[in-house]
Amino acid sequence: TSQTSYDNNAGWNHNVVLTNLKPGTTYYYVCGDPTWALSSTFQFTTLQSSFVSTTIAAYGDLGIDNSANTISQLINRTANNDFGLFVHMG
């Protein structure tokens, strides 16, 4: 693992490389330091070893005028499992 700070006022980015993960397996993790604070438990599932079609939702700038509607749609569609991957780019 490693950690870097891109801005002294913005906190830290922690980088982790995971190896020997098994296909189709759900892994759970927690972020933080027990002496300071820990996050909630997060999870991710690795892809199956065979090809599985995946729908990706990717968005960047939500803007101002329609951001509430966009967020609502993303939350609802994510809850319906419409996406296999959700990426926020900034």
Long-range contacts (C-beta under 8 A, 24 or more apart in sequence): 21-46, 22-46, 23-47, 23-48, 23-49, 24-48, 24-49, 52-84, 54-84, 54-85, 55-82, 55-83, 55-84, 55-85, 56-83, 56-84, 56-85, 56-86, 56-87, 57-82, 57-83, 57-85, 57-86, 57-87, 58-86, 58-87, 58-89, 59-87, 59-88, 59-89, 60-88, 60-89, 60-90, 61-90
